[in-house]
């Protein structure tokens, strides 16, 4: 347990802000490559999930109400395929 805690404390954390790209400027697509290494020696199955991947199907009679501004923004990003994650599942 102490060994796992020491490994965890040595992990680097990154915050990504790829900037705002205006649709008016017809900006070229950006490609970001992230390399992940399993330093723990235990196999890891990883899945990248979008917020919509965890939604529960609502009954037809249920009224979900109006989406929040954040929910509407996320939905627009996903519907317009603004970015892609490949692969979404892998094993380290």
QUINORWO-V22507 format. One record per pair of residues at least 6 apart in sequence whose C-alpha atoms are under 7 Angstrom apart, sorted by the first residue. I is the first residue (numbers start at 1). J is the second residue. Records with the same first field share a line. If there is no record, write none. Layout:
BEGIN
I->J, J
END
This chain:
BEGIN
21->27
38->92
43->91, 92
44->91, 92
45->90, 91, 92
46->89, 90, 91
47->88, 89, 90
48->88, 89
END
